[in-house]
Amino acid sequence: MENVIFSELTEMDLLERVPASPGAFGELVQRYHMQLSRFVNRISFFQSEDIEDILQNAYIKAYRNIHRYNKSMKFSTWLYHIVRNTTIDEIRKVSVRPKLYSLEDEDIPKLFISPENLEESMWRKEDISEVRKAIAALPEKYREVLVLRYIEDKTYEAIMDIVELPKGTVAARISRSKKILQKSISSTNFFHTTPL
């Protein structure tokens, strides 16, 4: 029997081994687990134990549907898509939605300040609190594209695959979310000098 150390294999090698070895799939999802955990945290109000349940459900769906994975797409993008859909399903099951979304303080400036100016920007706790409330009040469809684009640093093409929408709709949602936030936040010096 072949003695394989999964952690030493490339993503493509692991994908080829998944049908014969669940351990290969375990290694694949482990590589993205922390990233995906933060993503669920950013687009939802769930606590850590709920996030783990969501991720486990998403991984089961991914494993059962691995034969549907389209190799023209990055595996991580496909996994994000499944995790995003599983998270939205769980949000919809909750009848009372608290408005407490878990963006980290250091994530918030990424939505507004261009990367080269990020370190120069001074953010007060009051600013962060105001922005956090405005982001929490955004409809789901606008909040998730902002998080994917500016915090998860996904390309438009990856976002299109994750949310299953055309590029024009993704761009329109990002633009619309910026306008909504501009109306909600009293100070206008938060925003990118270039369009979102």
C-alpha positions, 0 to 999 in steps of 0.5 A: 500500500502506498504511503502518502503524506497528503500535506506534501501534495499539490492541490491538483494531486489531492483532487485526483486522489479524493475519490479513493481517499477521504484523507486527501479531501480532508487535507484540501479543506484544512488548507482553507479552513481558517480563511473560510471560517473568517469569511462566514464570520464576516458575512453572518452573525453566527458564533464560532460553534455555529460557524464550525457546524456550517463549515462541516455541512459545507464540506460534506456537500463539497465531498458528495459533489466533488464529481461536479467540481469544474477544474476551470475554476479554482478549487478555493473559489468552488469551496467558497461558493458552497460555504457561502450558499450553506451560510445563507441557508442557515441565515434564512433559517433564523427567524430573528436576525441580530444585527451583529456582524463580526468584522474585525476592526482591522478589516473595516478600513479595507472597505474604504481606504486604498491599500497604499494609504491604509497605514496612513489612515487614522481610525477612531473607535467611534468611526469604526463603530459607526461603520460597523453599524452601517455595514450590519444594516446593509442588505445581505447581497450588498454586504457579501460582495463588499466582503468578498472584494475588499476583505477576502480580496477576491477578483471579480471573476471569483466573486461571479463564480461564488455568488453565481452572478454576471460581472455587471451585477457584481459591479452594480452591487459593489457600487450600490453598497458604496452609495448606501454606506455613503448615505449612512456614514456622516463622514465622507473621508472614509472612502476610496479615492478610486471607485470601489 
